[in-house]
Amino acid sequence: MVEEENKYKRNVAYKLRVGDILLGKPIIIEERFKHLELGGKEIVRINVVANIVDKYASEGEKSYGTLTIDDASGQIRIKMFSDEVKKYENINPGNTVMIIGLLRYYNGEVYISPEVISIKEPRYLLVRKLELETEKPKSVDKEKILAVKDQIIKRVKEAEEDGGIDTEKLVMEIKASPELINQEIKRMLEEGLAYEPRPGRIRYLG
């Protein structure tokens, strides 16, 4: 078992968003999880930045705990056993964390077995999204552009009672490249559909 773990630790820890992991195909051979198939890659280890949204821990002879993480693209659980529960007891809902760990699969669920969980500044979420989006192909069709514009307008309208919405929040929540989102926000401002009461905050004009 130790030999197998060491083998896994030599694998690259792929930087992914949670939504990417959920899109992957678990490969099971002889009733054992081997890897996650995604974009032609065989993924065993991952590096994810996300917010902790839920925490569970059981006490007793066999301690067990879970942390549910969310990076605005999806949610996945981190499962901890024995000493790991104590090791990460200072990690709580509301924390932004970077997780490096092994992917596991049990009872129809892909989850993460942690190697390292470190607390980060909330802005690190945006940094990671920007980092990953720059690696993707740039070609975008017109339907995608219109869909993104519609999502921006919808969120800006919904935020009117709160006095608008921050552009960073739009970039984090909308499933598109930050470049495309910022492009459409700029276009909305130029067309008079929205305005900035202050830099970085958008309100709807219609």
Secondary structure in CASP SS format (residue, H / E / C, confidence):
PFRMAT SS
TARGET T0000
AUTHOR 0000-0000-0000
METHOD secondary structure of the structure
MODEL  1
M C 1.00
V H 1.00
E H 1.00
E H 1.00
E H 1.00
N H 1.00
K H 1.00
Y H 1.00
K H 1.00
R C 1.00
N C 1.00
V C 1.00
A E 1.00
Y E 1.00
K E 1.00
L C 1.00
R C 1.00
V H 1.00
G H 1.00
D H 1.00
I H 1.00
L H 1.00
L H 1.00
G C 1.00
K E 1.00
P E 1.00
I E 1.00
I E 1.00
I E 1.00
E C 1.00
E C 1.00
R E 1.00
F E 1.00
K E 1.00
H E 1.00
L E 1.00
E E 1.00
L E 1.00
G C 1.00
G C 1.00
K E 1.00
E E 1.00
I E 1.00
V C 1.00
R E 1.00
I E 1.00
N E 1.00
V E 1.00
V E 1.00
A E 1.00
N E 1.00
I E 1.00
V E 1.00
D E 1.00
K E 1.00
Y E 1.00
A E 1.00
S E 1.00
E C 1.00
G C 1.00
E C 1.00
K C 1.00
S C 1.00
Y E 1.00
G E 1.00
T E 1.00
L E 1.00
T E 1.00
I E 1.00
D E 1.00
D C 1.00
A C 1.00
S C 1.00
G C 1.00
Q E 1.00
I E 1.00
R E 1.00
I E 1.00
K E 1.00
M E 1.00
F E 1.00
S C 1.00
D H 1.00
E H 1.00
V H 1.00
K H 1.00
K H 1.00
Y C 1.00
E C 1.00
N C 1.00
I C 1.00
N C 1.00
P C 1.00
G C 1.00
N C 1.00
T E 1.00
V E 1.00
M E 1.00
I E 1.00
I E 1.00
G E 1.00
L E 1.00
L E 1.00
R E 1.00
Y E 1.00
Y E 1.00
N C 1.00
G C 1.00
E E 1.00
V E 1.00
Y E 1.00
I E 1.00
S E 1.00
P E 1.00
E E 1.00
V E 1.00
I E 1.00
S E 1.00
I E 1.00
K E 1.00
E C 1.00
P C 1.00
R C 1.00
Y H 1.00
L H 1.00
L H 1.00
V H 1.00
R H 1.00
K H 1.00
L H 1.00
E H 1.00
L H 1.00
E H 1.00
T C 1.00
E C 1.00
K C 1.00
P C 1.00
K C 1.00
S C 1.00
V C 1.00
D C 1.00
K H 1.00
E H 1.00
K H 1.00
I H 1.00
L H 1.00
A H 1.00
V H 1.00
K H 1.00
D H 1.00
Q H 1.00
I H 1.00
I H 1.00
K H 1.00
R H 1.00
V H 1.00
K H 1.00
E H 1.00
A C 1.00
E H 1.00
E H 1.00
D H 1.00
G C 1.00
G C 1.00
I E 1.00
D E 1.00
T H 1.00
E H 1.00
K H 1.00
L H 1.00
V H 1.00
M H 1.00
E H 1.00
I C 1.00
K C 1.00
A C 1.00
S C 1.00
P H 1.00
E H 1.00
L H 1.00
I H 1.00
N H 1.00
Q H 1.00
E H 1.00
I H 1.00
K H 1.00
R H 1.00
M H 1.00
L H 1.00
E H 1.00
E H 1.00
G C 1.00
L C 1.00
A E 1.00
Y E 1.00
E E 1.00
P E 1.00
R E 1.00
P C 1.00
G C 1.00
R E 1.00
I E 1.00
R E 1.00
Y E 1.00
L C 1.00
G C 1.00
END
